[in-house]
C-alpha cells in the first residue's frame, strides 16, 4: 500500500509539473503576442500621424514628390500587413522611408520653423521613442519564450506542443551603420 501511495504522489507531482510547464509556455507566448500588440498600437499612431506630416511638408516642398510617394506607399503597405512578419517588414520599410523624408527636410529651413510642422515632428519623435521601447519589450518577451523553448526540461514540453523559437525584432540598418558614430554638421 505504501508503495502505491508513493507512486500516486509522484504521478500527481509529475502531472502538476507538466501542467505548470505547459501553462508557463502559453503565458510566455501570450506575453510576446501582447508585446507585439503594443508595437501595433504605436505603429497605428505613426500611420495616422504620417499623412499629416507629409501634407504639411508637401506645402513647402512639392518637388520632393518621390520621397513623399515612398512614405505614402510604405504607410499603405504597413496598414495592409496582417501577420507579425508582414508588419515587421512593412515597419522596416516605413522607417527607411521616414529617414529619407527627414534628410529631405534638412533642405527646408522655413519648413522647420513652421509651428504645425514642429509639433508634428515632436509627436513623430515621441512615437518613434515609444516604438523603440515597445520593440525592446517585444524582444525581451521573445527572449523569454525562446529560452523556455530551448532549456531543459521545458524544451521537451515545448517540442511536444509545437512551441518554437520566435524571431526577434531586428534593426533595419546594417551592423556597419549601427556601429558608426553619427556625424554632426553645422
C-alpha positions as CSV (number, residue, x, y, z in Angstrom):
1,X,0.0,0.0,0.0
2,X,2.7,2.5,0.8
3,X,4.5,2.0,-2.5
4,X,1.1,2.6,-4.2
5,X,0.7,5.9,-2.3
6,X,4.2,7.0,-3.2
7,X,3.7,6.1,-6.9
8,X,0.4,8.0,-6.8
9,X,2.0,11.1,-5.2
10,X,4.9,11.0,-7.7
11,X,2.4,10.7,-10.6
12,X,0.4,13.7,-9.2
13,X,3.5,15.8,-8.8
14,X,4.6,15.0,-12.4
15,X,1.2,15.9,-13.8
16,X,1.2,19.2,-11.8
17,X,4.7,19.9,-13.0
18,X,3.7,19.1,-16.6
19,X,0.7,21.4,-16.4
20,X,2.7,24.2,-14.9
21,X,5.4,24.0,-17.6
22,X,2.8,24.0,-20.4
23,X,0.9,26.9,-18.8
24,X,4.2,28.8,-18.4
25,X,4.9,28.4,-22.1
26,X,1.4,29.5,-23.0
27,X,1.9,32.6,-20.8
28,X,5.2,33.4,-22.5
29,X,3.7,33.1,-25.9
30,X,0.8,35.3,-25.0
31,X,3.2,37.9,-23.4
32,X,5.1,38.0,-26.7
33,X,1.8,38.5,-28.7
34,X,0.8,41.2,-26.2
35,X,4.2,42.9,-26.7
36,X,3.7,43.0,-30.4
37,X,0.2,44.4,-29.9
38,X,1.8,47.3,-28.1
39,X,4.1,47.8,-31.1
40,X,1.0,47.7,-33.3
41,X,-0.7,50.5,-31.3
42,X,2.4,52.7,-31.7
43,X,2.5,51.9,-35.4
44,X,-1.1,52.9,-35.8
45,X,-0.4,56.2,-34.2
46,X,2.6,56.6,-36.5
47,X,0.4,55.7,-39.5
48,X,-2.1,58.3,-38.5
49,X,0.5,61.0,-38.0
50,X,2.5,60.4,-41.1
51,X,-0.2,61.8,-43.6
52,X,-0.4,65.0,-41.5
53,X,3.4,65.4,-41.6
54,X,3.5,64.6,-45.3
55,X,0.7,67.1,-46.1
56,X,2.5,69.8,-44.0
57,X,5.7,69.2,-45.8
58,X,4.1,69.0,-49.2
59,X,3.1,72.6,-49.0
60,X,6.7,73.6,-48.7
61,X,8.5,71.1,-50.9
62,X,6.3,69.9,-53.8
63,X,9.3,68.9,-55.9
64,X,10.3,66.2,-53.4
65,X,7.5,64.1,-54.8
66,X,9.4,60.8,-54.9
67,X,10.2,60.9,-51.2
68,X,6.6,61.6,-50.3
69,X,5.4,58.8,-52.6
70,X,7.8,56.4,-50.9
71,X,6.5,57.3,-47.5
72,X,2.9,57.1,-48.6
73,X,3.5,53.7,-50.3
74,X,5.3,52.4,-47.2
75,X,2.5,53.5,-45.0
76,X,-0.1,51.9,-47.2
77,X,1.8,48.6,-47.2
78,X,2.2,48.8,-43.4
79,X,-1.6,49.4,-43.0
80,X,-2.3,46.4,-45.2
81,X,0.0,44.0,-43.3
82,X,-1.8,41.3,-41.4
83,X,0.8,38.9,-40.0
84,X,3.6,39.7,-37.5
85,X,6.2,39.1,-40.1
86,X,4.5,41.3,-42.7
87,X,4.1,44.0,-40.1
88,X,7.7,43.8,-39.1
89,X,8.8,44.1,-42.8
90,X,6.4,46.9,-43.5
91,X,7.5,48.8,-40.4
92,X,11.1,48.5,-41.6
93,X,10.2,49.9,-45.0
94,X,8.3,52.8,-43.4
95,X,11.2,53.5,-41.1
96,X,13.5,53.7,-44.1
97,X,11.1,56.0,-46.0
98,X,10.7,58.3,-42.9
99,X,14.5,58.5,-42.6
100,X,14.6,59.7,-46.3
101,X,11.9,62.2,-45.5
102,X,13.9,63.6,-42.6
103,X,17.0,64.0,-44.8
104,X,14.9,65.9,-47.4
105,X,13.6,68.2,-44.7
106,X,17.1,69.5,-43.9
107,X,17.0,71.5,-47.1
108,X,13.9,73.5,-46.0
109,X,14.7,75.9,-43.1
110,X,11.4,77.7,-43.5
111,X,9.5,74.4,-43.0
112,X,11.4,73.6,-39.8
113,X,10.3,76.9,-38.4
114,X,6.6,76.2,-39.1
115,X,4.7,75.6,-35.8
116,X,2.5,72.9,-37.1
117,X,5.4,71.1,-38.6
118,X,7.4,71.4,-35.4
119,X,4.5,70.0,-33.4
120,X,4.1,67.1,-35.8
121,X,7.8,66.4,-35.8
122,X,7.8,66.4,-32.0
123,X,4.9,63.9,-32.0
124,X,6.6,61.7,-34.5
125,X,9.8,61.7,-32.4
126,X,7.7,60.8,-29.4
127,X,6.0,57.9,-31.2
128,X,9.4,56.7,-32.5
129,X,10.8,56.7,-29.0
130,X,7.7,54.7,-27.8
131,X,8.1,52.3,-30.7
132,X,11.7,51.8,-29.7
133,X,10.7,51.0,-26.2
134,X,7.9,48.7,-27.4
135,X,10.3,46.8,-29.7
136,X,12.8,46.3,-26.8
137,X,10.0,44.9,-24.7
138,X,8.9,42.7,-27.5
139,X,12.5,41.4,-27.9
140,X,12.6,40.8,-24.1
141,X,9.4,38.7,-24.2
142,X,10.7,36.9,-27.3
143,X,13.9,36.1,-25.5
144,X,12.0,34.7,-22.5
145,X,9.9,32.5,-24.8
146,X,12.9,31.3,-26.8
147,X,14.8,30.5,-23.5
148,X,11.8,28.4,-22.3
149,X,11.6,26.6,-25.7
150,X,15.3,25.7,-25.6
151,X,16.2,24.9,-22.0
152,X,15.8,21.6,-20.4
153,X,13.2,20.3,-19.3
154,X,10.7,22.8,-20.7
155,X,12.1,22.2,-24.2
156,X,10.6,18.7,-24.1
157,X,7.1,20.1,-23.4
158,X,7.7,22.9,-25.9
159,X,8.5,20.3,-28.6
160,X,5.5,18.2,-27.8
161,X,3.1,21.1,-28.2
162,X,4.7,22.9,-31.1
163,X,6.2,25.9,-29.3
164,X,9.2,27.1,-31.4
165,X,11.9,29.7,-31.3
166,X,10.5,33.0,-32.4
167,X,12.3,35.7,-34.4
168,X,13.5,38.9,-32.7
169,X,12.6,42.4,-33.9
170,X,15.9,43.5,-35.5
171,X,17.2,46.9,-36.6
172,X,16.6,47.9,-40.2
173,X,20.1,49.3,-40.7
174,X,23.1,47.1,-41.3
175,X,25.7,46.5,-38.5
176,X,28.2,48.8,-40.1
177,X,25.7,51.7,-39.9
178,X,24.7,51.0,-36.3
179,X,28.4,50.8,-35.2
180,X,29.3,54.1,-36.8
181,X,29.1,57.3,-34.7
182,X,26.6,59.8,-36.1
183,X,28.2,62.8,-38.0
184,X,27.1,66.2,-36.8
185,X,27.5,69.2,-39.2
186,X,26.6,72.8,-38.8
